[in-house]
């Protein structure tokens, strides 16, 4: 009887026994997993997810602000006649508030990527623009005592507010995911037989003395620049420390960056 072959798997050679076939498949699976676990591959996947999150959040925010434009214009125009100068000028109020909010969110998109903390006025400006949009969008419904109108016109501004707060935190966590992927992949890499010697420039200036953890950390701080992903391999490259010490240095420097200790 002919052998049944699983879908997507090539048939075994006629002279190949079960153990040899399983061993060959194990080698192929290990090689594929090694490529999938490479830091660059993992970082690329996270970058794609981050781009998708950004596009979806931006689409929701823009659509929500577009929904509120008509209500804000009606609130600003009041009893002005259609196509009069006050009626036309009322259309400028919502874009004025929305453009400031979008500018703040765009700036936070960059600062969150490089873990740079912004000042308190940035958050205050974001909350003020969101609160102003909400009040102008629901004022007529509150004045008329329409509960359904309040609910209807409250949903888009609140969705924009929640999305604006969540997208910043999501970007920060995705950046941490990239760093964690690099560190995890570096710890799982096998130790090289011929590990390169530390560069002479990274050695301590005191002849015959041993470089301390604090001195290595100072060297790593000096070498770090915005956009650099801190990994044990990067720490070894810029400081010349040992493999065992590089993980501690990378973790310490990452915590400092997360607290905004470097600029």
C-alpha positions as CSV (number, residue, x, y, z in Angstrom):
1,X,0.0,0.0,0.0
2,X,1.2,3.5,-0.7
3,X,2.2,5.7,2.1
4,X,-0.1,8.6,3.1
5,X,1.8,11.9,3.2
6,X,0.6,14.8,5.4
7,X,-0.3,17.9,3.5
8,X,2.6,20.3,3.0
9,X,5.3,17.7,4.0
10,X,7.5,16.0,1.3
11,X,7.3,12.2,1.3
12,X,10.2,10.4,3.0
13,X,12.8,8.8,0.8
14,X,12.3,5.1,0.1
15,X,15.4,4.0,2.0
16,X,14.9,6.4,4.9
17,X,13.6,5.0,8.2
18,X,11.3,6.8,10.6
19,X,14.1,7.8,13.0
20,X,16.2,9.4,10.2
21,X,13.2,11.3,8.9
22,X,12.3,12.6,12.3
23,X,15.9,13.7,12.9
24,X,15.9,15.5,9.6
25,X,12.7,17.3,10.3
26,X,14.0,18.2,13.8
27,X,17.0,19.9,12.2
28,X,14.9,21.8,9.7
29,X,12.5,22.9,12.5
30,X,15.4,24.1,14.7
31,X,16.9,26.0,11.8
32,X,13.6,27.7,11.0
33,X,13.0,28.5,14.7
34,X,16.5,30.0,15.0
35,X,15.8,32.4,12.1
36,X,12.4,33.3,13.5
37,X,13.9,34.0,17.0
38,X,16.6,36.4,15.6
39,X,16.3,39.9,17.2
40,X,16.0,41.6,13.9
41,X,13.1,39.4,12.8
42,X,11.3,39.8,16.1
43,X,11.8,43.6,16.0
44,X,10.5,43.7,12.5
45,X,7.3,41.9,13.5
46,X,6.8,44.3,16.4
47,X,7.4,47.3,14.2
48,X,4.7,46.0,11.8
49,X,2.3,45.6,14.7
50,X,3.1,49.1,15.9
51,X,2.4,50.5,12.4
52,X,-0.9,48.7,12.3
53,X,-1.9,50.0,15.8
54,X,-0.9,53.6,14.7
55,X,-2.9,53.4,11.5
56,X,-6.1,52.1,13.3
57,X,-5.9,54.5,16.2
58,X,-5.3,57.5,13.9
59,X,-8.2,56.5,11.7
60,X,-10.5,56.2,14.7
61,X,-9.3,59.6,16.1
62,X,-9.8,61.4,12.8
63,X,-13.2,59.9,12.2
64,X,-14.3,60.8,15.7
65,X,-13.1,64.4,15.4
66,X,-14.8,64.6,12.0
67,X,-18.1,63.5,13.6
68,X,-17.9,66.3,16.2
69,X,-17.3,69.0,13.6
70,X,-20.9,69.6,12.7
71,X,-22.1,69.8,16.3
72,X,-19.3,72.2,17.3
73,X,-20.2,74.4,14.3
74,X,-23.8,74.5,15.3
75,X,-22.8,75.4,18.8
76,X,-20.5,78.2,17.6
77,X,-22.9,79.6,15.0
78,X,-25.9,79.9,17.4
79,X,-28.7,81.8,15.7
80,X,-26.6,83.1,12.8
81,X,-28.2,82.8,9.4
82,X,-26.8,80.3,7.0
83,X,-23.9,81.5,4.9
84,X,-23.4,84.6,6.9
85,X,-20.0,85.6,8.1
86,X,-20.5,84.3,11.7
87,X,-21.9,81.0,10.3
88,X,-18.9,80.5,8.1
89,X,-16.5,81.5,10.9
90,X,-18.0,78.9,13.1
91,X,-16.6,76.1,10.9
92,X,-13.1,77.2,12.0
93,X,-13.6,76.4,15.7
94,X,-13.5,72.6,15.6
95,X,-10.5,72.4,13.2
96,X,-8.6,74.8,15.4
97,X,-9.1,72.6,18.5
98,X,-8.6,69.3,16.5
99,X,-5.4,70.4,14.8
100,X,-3.8,71.3,18.2
101,X,-4.8,67.9,19.5
102,X,-3.5,66.1,16.5
103,X,-0.2,68.0,16.7
104,X,0.2,66.9,20.4
105,X,-0.6,63.3,19.5
106,X,1.9,63.3,16.7
107,X,4.6,64.6,18.9
108,X,3.8,62.0,21.5
109,X,4.1,59.4,18.9
110,X,7.8,60.3,18.5
111,X,8.6,60.9,22.1
112,X,7.0,57.5,23.1
113,X,9.1,55.7,20.5
114,X,12.4,57.0,22.1
115,X,11.1,57.0,25.7
116,X,11.4,60.7,26.2
117,X,9.1,62.1,28.8
118,X,7.1,65.2,28.1
119,X,6.3,68.0,30.5
120,X,3.0,68.5,32.3
121,X,1.7,71.2,29.9
122,X,1.6,68.7,27.1
123,X,-0.9,66.5,29.0
124,X,-2.8,69.6,30.2
125,X,-3.1,70.8,26.6
126,X,-4.3,67.4,25.4
127,X,-7.0,67.2,28.1
128,X,-8.1,70.7,27.6
129,X,-8.7,70.2,23.8
130,X,-10.5,67.0,24.4
131,X,-12.6,68.6,27.2
132,X,-13.4,71.6,25.0
133,X,-14.5,69.3,22.1
134,X,-16.7,67.3,24.5
135,X,-18.4,70.3,26.0
136,X,-19.1,72.0,22.7
137,X,-20.3,68.8,21.2
138,X,-22.9,68.0,23.9
139,X,-23.9,71.4,25.1
140,X,-27.1,71.6,22.9
141,X,-28.2,68.1,24.1
142,X,-27.7,69.0,27.8
143,X,-29.6,72.3,27.3
144,X,-32.5,70.5,25.6
145,X,-32.5,67.8,28.2
146,X,-32.2,65.0,25.6
147,X,-30.6,62.0,27.2
148,X,-30.2,60.2,23.9
149,X,-28.6,63.2,22.4
150,X,-26.1,63.4,25.3
151,X,-25.2,59.8,24.9
152,X,-24.9,60.0,21.1
153,X,-22.7,63.1,21.1
154,X,-20.6,61.9,24.1
155,X,-19.4,58.6,22.5
156,X,-17.1,60.1,19.7
157,X,-15.3,62.6,22.0
158,X,-14.9,60.0,24.7
159,X,-13.6,57.4,22.2
160,X,-11.1,60.0,21.0
161,X,-10.0,60.8,24.5
162,X,-9.5,57.1,25.4
163,X,-7.7,56.4,22.2
164,X,-5.4,59.4,22.7
165,X,-4.4,58.1,26.1
166,X,-4.1,54.5,25.1
167,X,-2.1,54.9,22.0
168,X,0.7,56.6,23.8
169,X,1.0,53.8,26.3
170,X,0.7,51.2,23.6
171,X,3.6,52.7,21.7
172,X,5.7,52.7,24.9
173,X,5.0,49.1,25.6
174,X,5.7,48.0,22.0
175,X,9.1,49.8,22.3
176,X,9.7,47.8,25.5
177,X,8.7,44.6,23.6
178,X,11.4,45.3,21.0
179,X,14.1,45.8,23.7
180,X,12.9,42.7,25.6
181,X,13.1,40.7,22.3
182,X,16.7,41.8,21.8
183,X,17.7,40.9,25.3
184,X,15.9,37.5,25.3
185,X,17.5,36.6,22.0
186,X,20.9,37.7,23.2
187,X,20.7,35.5,26.3
188,X,19.6,32.5,24.2
189,X,22.5,32.8,21.8
190,X,25.3,30.2,22.3
191,X,28.6,31.4,23.6
192,X,31.1,31.8,20.8
193,X,34.3,29.7,21.0
194,X,36.5,32.6,20.0
195,X,35.0,35.6,21.7
196,X,36.5,38.9,20.5
197,X,38.8,40.6,23.0
198,X,37.7,43.8,24.6
199,X,38.9,46.9,22.8
200,X,41.8,48.7,24.5
201,X,39.9,51.9,24.6
202,X,37.3,50.4,26.9
203,X,39.8,49.4,29.5
204,X,40.3,51.3,32.7
205,X,42.9,54.0,32.7
206,X,44.5,52.7,35.8
207,X,47.1,50.1,34.8
208,X,46.6,46.8,36.5
209,X,43.3,47.7,38.1
210,X,39.9,46.1,37.4
211,X,37.1,48.1,35.8
212,X,34.1,48.4,38.1
213,X,30.4,48.0,37.3
214,X,29.9,51.8,37.8
215,X,32.7,52.6,35.3
216,X,31.2,50.3,32.7
217,X,27.8,51.9,33.3
218,X,29.3,55.4,32.8
219,X,30.8,54.2,29.5
220,X,27.5,52.8,28.3
221,X,25.7,56.0,29.2
222,X,28.2,58.0,27.2
223,X,27.8,55.8,24.2
224,X,24.0,55.7,24.2
225,X,22.1,57.9,21.7
226,X,18.4,58.4,21.0
227,X,17.2,55.5,18.9
228,X,19.7,53.0,20.1
229,X,18.3,49.7,21.4
230,X,20.1,48.7,24.5
231,X,21.0,45.0,24.4
232,X,23.8,43.0,26.1
233,X,25.6,42.6,22.8
234,X,25.5,46.4,22.3
235,X,26.8,47.0,25.9
236,X,29.7,44.6,25.2
237,X,30.6,46.3,22.0
238,X,30.8,49.8,23.5
239,X,32.3,48.9,26.9
240,X,34.2,45.7,26.3
241,X,32.7,44.1,29.4
242,X,32.2,40.4,29.9
243,X,29.1,38.5,28.7
244,X,27.9,37.9,32.2
245,X,28.2,41.5,33.2
246,X,26.6,42.9,30.0
247,X,23.1,41.6,30.9
248,X,23.2,43.5,34.2
249,X,24.5,46.6,32.6
250,X,21.8,46.4,29.8
251,X,19.0,46.0,32.4
252,X,20.3,48.9,34.5
253,X,20.6,51.2,31.6
254,X,17.2,50.2,30.3
255,X,15.6,51.0,33.7
256,X,17.3,54.4,33.6
257,X,16.0,55.1,30.1
258,X,12.5,54.1,31.2
259,X,12.6,56.6,34.1
260,X,13.9,59.3,31.8
261,X,17.3,59.4,33.4
262,X,19.1,60.1,30.1
263,X,18.3,62.9,27.6
